[in-house]
């Protein structure tokens, strides 16, 4: 099954790329106000889920769209949508609209993304591409010359890389600047996470 596309209520920087993702996705889900973003892009979600405090008014005239109210005050609409996707068999999810907005919302979004990356294969796909990678070898296709940043997720990680200008070999990566703005010198880049978890970002 192709990845699901999850649209949040944040800025979209490359509308054409998001529309291509929507065409390739298994299905499209909006987290509450993400319905506004889908409407602006001319996309029709299969499901809109959340507490419905940020829906467009009037509601778009989408045929076949299911609105699922979830009033759980302990979860953000992003997390409600991820829970729905996990419970309905999604293995991989592309996330759009995570960046931007209120700083507290963005901090929560990043924390939710890190937590749920243990359960789902998540990737932020606009702008660029970002994911949290757990233990194992990961091959990352990217153009030669692309900027690639590695940041420890949650705590220190031990990482070995190949295909990057500044290679890391059994390096203990702490949260901070050490992995910022490396450069791909071959493709795919390989990131071997030996311990911990690592954010990998291609802006």
Beta strands, then each sheet from edge to edge (+ up, - down):
strand 1: 4-7
strand 2: 28-31
strand 3: 47-50
strand 4: 66-69
strand 5: 92-96
strand 6: 121-126
strand 7: 129-133
strand 8: 136-140
strand 9: 147-152
strand 10: 157-162
strand 11: 171-173
strand 12: 182-183
strand 13: 189-195
strand 14: 198-202
sheet 1: 4+ 3+ 2+ 1+ 5+ 6+
sheet 2: 7+ 14- 9+ 12-
sheet 3: 8+ 13- 10+ 11-
end
